Amino acid sequence: MFGAMLYVNAGKGHYVPAKAAYDALLRTGHTGCVEDMFAVLNSPFWQWFCRAEWRFLLRHPQLERVFHTTQDTRFSAFLLSNLPLILPVRKAFVSWYETTKPDFILCTNFLGGVIITAIAKKEKLKAPIFVYAADVFNNPSAGFNRNIDRIFVPSLIGQENLYRQGYRKEQVVFAPFPLQSSVQTMERLSKQEARKILNLEERFTLLLNFGGEGIGSTALVEELGKRGMNWQIVVVGTLREQTKTRLASLANQYPQLRIESPGFVTNIGTYMCACDVQAGKAGANALMESMALKRPFMISELLHAARDTARFFARYQVGWVVRNHRKQADILQGFAESEAQRKAMEERLAKLPISFDSDQFITLLLEQIQTCFLSDNSLL
């Protein structure tokens, strides 16, 4: 079996699950590839635009919410399902398809779901087209295509939203969250074990995740310093020089805080195990990996694609959505000082109706291929 994982280079949120699915596919004894969808479509402008637009909007979250809300419509879906049918794009995809000969295609971005499905159905290609809802709790209306063979979603809230959009029950598959390999295969460490490995101290630890784009605020760190907290704060992500300088200044100004800034790390799972709470923007991978390792998450900026995360937290009480840094500090301080709160959080995290396993994800996906073929044959 050869599977093609197509992602869109708009941050790490779509590449990471594509690579996770690919790695899991290899572990089952099959093979495949991971490719940028717009490279496959020979569309360099859109390849550049998606990355540039996302980086810009990440730095302007209020603008992102407005812009993506206005664009996230069925009319956008209509355009996206018709524009790629122009001959040059279709020819580029068919040429890639005939050369690669995939047994299935998994798109980890909503654009892939609508665009690749439209071309595949127009050309009557045999490989089933699958979509993974990388936003976890939703999939944009702009990505709606009633001809998608299957759409995989790892949350009940996401499943509910997809039904409301108009997907048929047989199209929507409730699936495990595909953990990236570094987290999937790691040993589940206690806080003490993880801290020892990372040379961290035994005290309340906050993990600030600035992500691959290095976007985040140090306002919470300063507020905690002003309150005299003697916590341990670890800042991970691709940090800009300005951020590094600011963190060093805060470390000198508030010596009771231990501030560590290792930057971008490849063992993020170990850092999650070492912390009591993780905080940052609502990237689906960081959020779900935190849930998998039983650590609550505090979201500082809720982007349009992640809007239903607030409903998830309201339903299961395993995190917070708070923009104001003083209110963030209030909640975290209360959590750190209350053993009852921490115990209740552990119990809620243990009961989440979500599974986290990329190997189970790919096993389920392979089973769905057979279901798709049986369904197609029943129509003949």
Secondary structure as UniProt FT lines:
FT   STRAND          2..7
FT   HELIX           12..27
FT   TURN            28..29
FT   STRAND          31..36
FT   HELIX           37..40
FT   TURN            41..42
FT   HELIX           44..58
FT   HELIX           61..71
FT   HELIX           74..82
FT   HELIX           83..85
FT   HELIX           87..100
FT   STRAND          104..107
FT   HELIX           110..123
FT   STRAND          129..132
FT   TURN            134..135
FT   HELIX           141..143
FT   TURN            146..147
FT   STRAND          150..153
FT   HELIX           156..165
FT   TURN            169..171
FT   STRAND          172..174
FT   HELIX           181..184
FT   HELIX           191..197
FT   TURN            198..199
FT   STRAND          205..209
FT   TURN            211..214
FT   HELIX           219..226
FT   TURN            227..228
FT   STRAND          232..236
FT   HELIX           241..253
FT   TURN            255..256
FT   STRAND          258..263
FT   HELIX           268..274
FT   STRAND          277..280
FT   HELIX           284..292
FT   TURN            293..294
FT   STRAND          297..299
FT   HELIX           304..306
FT   TURN            307..308
FT   HELIX           309..316
FT   STRAND          319..321
FT   HELIX           325..337
FT   HELIX           339..350
FT   HELIX           358..378
//
